[in-house]
């Protein structure tokens, strides 16, 4: 098998993993590790991994909503609706449990509904302070993480300093490899599609992380040294929430754009969670959430998001910014006017796309994307 063939097979393998439905995930997990779900990056994957479980991040899925609408108001985003639908259908019964964090109002309501329905034997709620600029927020959050650690130990297994340090190293290595992947996509843009990139990132949330690191490292090793050439596509930066569906990346490719970096909650934003290895591991997990901007549901100062976003856009070389927001996602829409005004004042055109089900409204969105790309060409 040639290196080029092996490279293509790895992309195909990760694409297949990303396409697994939730029940399929269970049959591919290590037998000694149970799956524990979470929604938000404020829940440290490192703690779940160190407790002996596989952290499975629940993301938006293109599922027909037939059960969830009886329990939710119409103004909930599709992410919340699809999560509840999968839960009520029994697709998530393979999970050992789930950890919620305090983010938006819809997610808080979802946590209550899950608890009332009681399909999973274990549910924990991590309380995250809304004001991360408060002098007491760090101490409060550390206590919350210590409580989460105790809960995981009671349910799963002992978390020692050593295995937590090992877990921190594992996820740091993963983030470094993903950072390299984005870099390769910028320097060799014709080698792999945006849809492939999205699937590779998605796959990491659905599988054993040691195996994911092994596959990802092999992919980067096999990446040919000679670029295929310069892409005619317009380089774009994608910002948004839990919208890492391969369909959105594919749509941007079809419109003549090319995602060179993103600020998605399930994508490039997690690169900011690199964790110091010279501190006590639990203290390091606390520290990282106060040293980088993560989410508009948490306040870190009036310009925290603007400055972080602009710096990353500059480094990416993008010509424009696409905001990809779920309909009814209030925290992101509250943040949007200031971001738009700031970025356009810096000479960066922006486009807002409001999305719901990943399988719907493709053509309408494609027309708007094509017009935006043509304006930047």
C-alpha positions in Angstrom: 0.0 0.0 0.0 1.4 3.4 -1.0 1.6 6.3 1.5 -1.0 8.2 -0.6 -3.4 5.2 -0.4 -2.8 4.9 3.4 -3.4 8.6 3.8 -6.8 8.4 2.0 -7.8 5.3 4.0 -7.2 7.1 7.2 -9.4 10.0 6.1 -12.1 7.4 5.0 -11.8 5.6 8.4 -12.3 8.8 10.4 -15.2 9.8 8.1 -16.9 6.5 8.9 -16.4 7.0 12.6 -17.9 10.5 12.4 -21.0 9.0 10.7 -21.7 6.4 13.4 -25.0 6.9 15.1 -25.0 6.8 18.9 -25.8 3.1 19.4 -22.9 2.2 17.0 -20.4 4.0 19.2 -20.9 1.5 22.1 -19.7 -1.5 20.1 -16.4 0.2 19.2 -15.3 1.3 22.7 -12.7 -0.5 24.7 -14.4 -3.2 26.8 -12.8 -1.9 30.0 -14.1 1.7 29.5 -17.7 2.9 29.8 -18.9 5.9 27.8 -19.7 9.1 29.8 -21.4 12.0 27.9 -21.0 15.7 28.2 -22.1 18.8 26.2 -19.8 21.6 27.0 -16.0 22.3 27.1 -16.4 23.6 30.6 -16.6 19.9 31.5 -13.0 18.7 31.5 -12.6 15.7 29.3 -9.4 15.0 31.3 -11.3 14.1 34.5 -13.6 11.7 32.7 -10.7 10.0 31.0 -8.7 9.8 34.2 -11.7 8.2 35.9 -11.5 5.3 33.4 -14.4 6.3 31.1 -14.5 7.5 27.5 -15.7 11.1 27.2 -18.4 11.2 24.5 -19.4 14.7 23.5 -23.0 15.0 22.4 -23.4 17.2 19.3 -26.1 18.3 16.9 -27.4 15.4 14.8 -29.8 15.4 11.8 -32.6 13.5 13.5 -36.3 13.8 12.9 -37.9 15.5 16.0 -41.0 13.5 17.0 -40.7 13.1 20.8 -38.8 16.1 22.0 -41.3 18.7 20.9 -43.7 17.5 23.6 -41.2 18.6 26.3 -39.7 21.8 24.9 -40.9 25.2 23.8 -40.6 26.0 20.1 -37.8 28.5 20.7 -35.2 26.0 21.7 -32.2 25.4 19.3 -31.9 22.3 17.2 -28.9 21.2 19.3 -31.1 20.9 22.4 -34.0 19.4 20.5 -31.8 16.7 18.8 -30.1 15.8 22.1 -33.4 15.3 23.8 -34.8 13.4 20.8 -31.9 10.9 20.9 -32.3 10.6 24.6 -36.0 9.9 24.5 -35.6 7.4 21.7 -33.2 5.4 23.7 -30.2 6.0 21.4 -28.2 7.1 24.4 -29.0 4.2 26.7 -25.4 2.8 26.2 -24.0 5.7 28.2 -22.9 5.3 31.8 -24.1 8.8 32.5 -24.0 12.4 31.5 -22.5 15.6 32.9 -24.2 19.0 32.3 -22.7 22.4 32.9 -24.6 25.6 33.5 -24.5 27.4 30.1 -27.7 28.7 28.5 -31.3 28.6 29.8 -32.2 25.9 27.3 -29.4 23.6 28.4 -30.4 24.1 32.1 -34.0 23.1 31.2 -32.7 20.1 29.3 -30.8 18.9 32.4 -34.0 19.0 34.4 -35.9 17.1 31.7 -33.2 14.4 31.5 -33.3 14.1 35.3 -37.1 13.7 35.4 -37.1 11.1 32.7 -34.4 9.1 34.4 -33.2 6.9 31.5 -29.6 7.2 32.8 -28.6 6.1 36.3 -26.0 8.8 36.6 -26.3 12.6 36.0 -24.2 15.3 37.4 -24.5 19.1 37.0 -21.3 21.2 37.0 -22.0 24.7 38.2 -19.9 27.2 36.2 -19.8 30.8 37.3 -21.2 33.3 34.8 -18.8 36.0 35.8 -15.3 34.7 35.2 -13.9 38.1 36.0 -15.1 37.9 39.6 -12.4 37.6 42.2 -14.2 34.6 43.8 -15.0 32.8 40.5 -11.8 30.8 40.4 -12.1 29.5 44.0 -15.8 28.6 43.3 -15.0 26.7 40.1 -12.2 24.8 41.8 -14.5 23.6 44.5 -17.0 22.5 41.7 -14.3 20.6 39.9 -13.2 18.9 43.2 -16.8 17.9 43.7 -17.1 16.5 40.2 -13.8 14.6 40.7 -15.3 13.0 43.9 -18.5 12.2 42.0 -16.6 10.5 39.2 -14.6 8.5 41.7 -17.7 7.3 43.4 -19.3 6.2 40.1 -16.3 5.1 38.0 -12.9 4.8 39.7 -10.1 6.5 41.6 -8.6 9.6 40.0 -5.0 9.8 41.1 -2.7 12.7 40.6 -0.6 10.5 38.2 -3.5 9.3 36.0 -4.9 12.9 35.8 -1.5 14.1 34.7 -1.4 11.4 32.1 -4.8 12.4 30.9 -3.8 16.1 30.7 -0.8 15.1 28.6 -3.0 13.0 26.3 -5.4 15.8 25.6 -2.6 18.3 25.2 -1.1 16.1 22.5 -4.4 15.7 20.8 -4.9 19.5 20.7 -1.4 19.9 19.3 -2.1 17.4 16.5 -5.4 19.2 15.7 -3.5 22.5 15.6 -1.1 20.9 13.1 -4.0 19.6 11.1 -5.4 23.1 10.7 -2.0 24.3 9.7 -1.6 21.7 7.0 -5.1 22.6 5.7 -3.9 26.2 5.2 -0.5 25.3 3.6 -1.9 22.5 1.4 -5.6 23.4 0.8 -6.2 21.1 -2.1 -5.2 18.0 -0.2 -8.4 17.5 1.8 -11.9 19.0 1.7 -13.5 21.1 4.4 -16.0 18.3 4.8 -13.2 15.9 5.6 -11.8 18.2 8.2 -15.1 18.5 9.9 -15.5 14.7 10.0 -12.0 14.2 11.4 -12.8 16.6 14.3 -16.2 15.0 14.8 -14.7 11.5 15.0 -12.5 12.5 17.9 -15.6 13.0 20.1 -17.0 9.5 19.4 -14.1 7.2 20.1 -11.4 6.2 22.5 -8.9 9.1 22.7 -5.7 7.0 22.7 -6.8 5.4 19.5 -7.8 8.8 18.0 -4.3 10.2 18.8 -2.7 7.2 17.1 -4.8 7.7 14.0 -4.4 11.4 13.9 -0.7 11.2 14.3 -0.4 8.7 11.5 -2.5 10.9 9.2 -0.1 13.8 9.8 3.0 11.5 9.3 1.6 10.4 5.9 0.7 13.9 4.8 2.7 14.5 1.6 5.5 17.1 1.8 4.8 18.6 -1.6 1.5 20.7 -1.6 -0.9 20.0 -4.5 -1.0 23.7 -5.4 -2.7 26.9 -4.5 -6.5 26.8 -4.0 -8.7 29.2 -6.0 -11.2 29.1 -3.1 -11.6 32.2 -0.9 -10.1 31.6 2.6 -12.7 32.1 5.3 -13.0 32.0 9.1 -15.9 30.2 10.6 -17.3 31.3 14.1 -20.2 29.8 16.0 -21.4 27.3 18.5 -21.9 23.4 18.4 -22.3 23.4 14.6 -19.5 21.1 13.5 -21.7 19.2 11.0 -19.7 18.2 7.9 -22.7 19.4 5.8 -22.0 23.1 6.7 -18.3 22.7 5.7 -19.3 21.0 2.5 -21.7 23.8 1.7 -19.0 26.4 2.1 -16.7 24.3 -0.2 -19.4 24.2 -2.8 -19.9 27.9 -2.7 -16.2 28.5 -3.5 -15.0 29.2 0.0 -12.5 27.4 2.2 -12.4 27.3 6.0 -8.8 28.0 7.0 -9.6 28.2 10.7 -12.7 28.1 12.9 -13.9 29.4 16.3 -16.5 26.7 16.7 -17.3 25.4 20.2 -16.6 21.9 18.9 -13.6 22.9 16.8 -10.8 25.4 16.9 -11.9 27.1 20.1 -10.8 24.0 22.0 -7.2 24.7 21.0 -7.4 27.5 23.7 -7.8 24.8 26.3 -4.2 23.7 26.3 -3.4 22.9 29.9 -0.2 23.6 31.8 1.7 20.5 32.8 3.9 22.2 35.4 1.1 22.8 37.9 -1.1 20.5 40.0 -3.3 19.0 37.3 -6.6 20.0 38.9 -5.3 23.5 39.5 -4.2 23.6 35.9 -7.6 22.6 34.7 -9.1 25.5 36.6 -6.5 28.0 35.4 -7.1 27.4 31.7 -10.7 28.5 31.8 -9.6 31.9 33.2 -6.8 32.5 30.8 -8.6 32.1 27.5 -12.0 33.2 26.1 -14.3 30.1 25.7 -18.0 31.0 25.5 -20.4 34.0 25.4 -22.5 32.5 28.2 -19.5 33.5 30.5 -18.4 37.0 31.0 -14.6 37.7 30.9 -14.7 41.4 30.1 -16.3 43.6 27.4 -13.6 43.0 24.7 -12.4 39.4 25.5 -14.2 37.8 22.5 -13.4 40.5 20.1 -9.7 40.6 20.7 -9.3 36.8 20.8 -11.3 36.3 17.6 -9.5 39.1 15.7 -6.1 37.7 16.6 -7.0 34.3 15.4 -8.5 35.6 12.1 -5.3 37.6 11.4 -3.2 34.5 12.0 -5.3 32.4 9.7 -5.1 34.7 6.7 -8.9 34.6 6.2 -10.5 37.3 3.9 -13.9 37.1 5.6 -15.8 35.7 8.6 -18.9 33.5 8.6 -21.0 33.4 11.7 -22.9 30.1 12.0 -25.4 30.3 14.7 -28.3 28.0 15.7 -31.6 29.7 15.6 -32.8 30.9 19.0 -29.2 30.7 20.5 -29.5 33.9 22.6 -26.0 34.1 24.1 -24.4 34.1 20.6 -26.9 36.6 19.2 -26.4 39.0 22.1 -22.7 38.8 21.4 -23.0 39.2 17.6 -23.6 42.9 17.0 -20.5 43.9 18.9 -18.4 41.3 17.1 -19.7 42.3 13.7 -19.1 46.0 14.3 -15.6 45.4 15.6 -14.5 43.1 12.8 -15.9 45.2 10.0 -14.2 48.2 11.5 -10.9 46.2 11.1 -11.8 45.7 7.4 -13.1 42.1 7.7 -16.5 41.5 5.9 -18.9 39.2 7.8 -21.9 37.0 7.0 -24.4 35.7 9.5 -26.1 32.3 8.7 -28.9 31.1 11.0 -29.2 27.3 11.0 -31.4 24.6 12.4 -31.4 21.0 11.2 -28.1 20.2 9.3 -30.1 18.4 6.6 -32.4 21.4 5.8 -32.3 24.7 3.9 -29.1 24.0 2.0 -29.9 25.7 -1.2 -31.0 29.0 0.4 -27.9 29.1 2.5 -25.7 28.2 -0.5 -27.0 31.2 -2.5 -26.1 33.6 0.3 -22.7 31.9 0.7 -22.0 32.2 -3.0 -22.8 35.9 -3.0 -20.5 36.5 0.0 -17.7 34.6 -1.6 -18.1 36.4 -4.9 -17.9 39.7 -3.1 -14.6 38.7 -1.6 -13.1 37.3 -4.8 
